[in-house]
Amino acid sequence: MATENDRRSFLSVLGAGASGMVLASAAGETQAVDEPGNGQVFKGTSKKGDIKEALDAAIQAAMDSARGNDRQVRWTLKSLSGVNGGIVGAHEVTVTIEAAIL
């Protein structure tokens, strides 16, 4: 009996390990291209509720912080938030990015 329980325990652990390996390989390769915390945080806001306008404003703020003529910014979307409604009829969208100047 003791060997049967040991065998079941071993097979359970082996199955769990194999499942973990299958899930890890299904997720594909991960590359640490954008390490968190390596860039600066920039925000852009649109009073019209236009996400693209807010994103463009955040990217432009990052570009403006860079020096030189051949600037390039690598950015990651960190948050998207907004305010709608109220007496004034707000339609505000704010985009926050983390950007690294290349």
Secondary structure, 3 states (H helix, E strand, C coil): CHHHHHHHHHHHHHHHHHHHHHHHHHCCCCCCCCCCCCCEEEEEEECCCCHHHHHHHHHHHHHHHCCCCCCCEEEEEEEEEEEEECCCCEEEEEEEEEEEEC
